């Protein structure tokens, strides 16, 4: 490793090819493992639209419980307009009774 930094024929720039093979192999393996992990994590994530819908549905269901099935109270708690709340109720088939 010290040879890489002291070799005058390299000039002021050091490239990966100038490093010992053992270090280059280790770096290549680390990059490959990192790429595999990021691919696995991206498979675990759902699309933005699907995630948003899951959150909205969960929120409307919790809002129903918190408002004791009262639309006016649900609007006050959430800050949503009555029209928008009805749209979400219909979209996610949540029964306010």
N, C-alpha and C positions, 0 to 999 in steps of 0.2 A: 504494500500500500504506500509506503514511504517513497518507493521508487517512482510512483505516479507523480507525486508532487515535486520530486527533485529532478525529474528528467527534463532536460532543457530542450530536447527535440520536440516536445509536445507544444511548446509555445505557451500562450496564456490561457488556452482553453483545454479543458479536460472532458473527454467524451466517455461514454460507458465502455466503449471498446478498449480504452486505456486501463480500465480497472481489472483486477485479477478475476479469472473465470469464476471462482467460488463466489465472489460477491455479486457478479452479474447474474449467476444462476439463482442465488437467494432472492435478489430483487425481482427477477422475472416470476418466480413462484409466488412471492408476496403479492404482486400485481394481479396474478391469475386468481388467487384465493379471494382477494378483495373484489374482483369482478364477479365471482360466483356468489358472494354474499349479497352484493347489491342486486343481482338478478333474483335471488330468492326473496329478498325483501320487497321488490317490486311486484312479485307474484302474489304476495300476501295482501297488498293494497287493492281495494276495489276502486272503481272509477269514481271521479268526483261527483258525478250525478247520482250514482247509487248511494254513496256515503251521505250526500246531502239529504236524499230522500229518507234514509234510515234515521238521520238525526231529526228531521222535521216530524216524522211519524212518531218517534219517541217523545218529542217535545209536546206534540198535540195530546198524546195520551196522558202525559204527566200533568199537562195544563187542565185536562178534564178532571183529574182527581183533585188538583189543588183548588179548582173553582167550584167543586161539588156539583158538576154538571150544569153550571149556570153560565150561559153564553156572555151575558153582560159582565159578569165577574171575570171571566176568562179574557175578555177584551181589555179590561182594566189591568189585569196582572201582566199580560203579554205586551200590551201597547199596540196590538194589531187592530186594524179596523174590523168591524163586524163582517164586511164583505170578504176580506182576506181570510179571516178565521173560518168562515163558511166554505171558502174554496179549499182550504187545507183539510177541513173535516170531511168534505166530499171526496177529495183526492185520496185520502188514506182510509176512508170508510170507518171513521171513528164515530161511534154513536153517542151523542149527547142526549140524555133523556130527562 
